[in-house]
Amino acid sequence: MPRRTADLLATAAAPAAWGTTYLVTSELLPPDRPLWSAVVRALPAGLLLLALTRRRPHGTWWWRAAALGALNIGAFFPLLFYAAYRLPGGAAVLLVDAQPLLVAALAVGALGERPRPPALLAA
């Protein structure tokens, strides 16, 4: 397989896997258990990383790791699954697909940066 094709397939694998969240949540997971679903999704990967690296944070990285873990995993996954249980799939797709335009609008508001036409076209 050519390198470019392998790169394209690898790039497409992440959004394809991420896109199964709603399907798996609605069809395979027990209903109305967003915290349990978040634990089932995050805990195996966390334990695997801990077993493979066997390193813990040192010094100021303890609180940094705690803050990052709380925001990236501890809050995000339960909220993701709560939304997956409550929000219709069509509304979720609309919100996710609008994110590039939302980021462009935030760049204008927060950074004063004008979006370029190629970026808007890509969004």
Secondary structure by P-SEA (a helix, b strand, c coil): ccaaaaaaaaaaaaaaaaaaaaaaaacccccccaaaaaaaacaaaaaaaaaaccccccccaaaaaaaaaaaacccaaaaaaaaaacccaaaaaaaaaaaaaaaaaaaaaaccccccaaaaaac
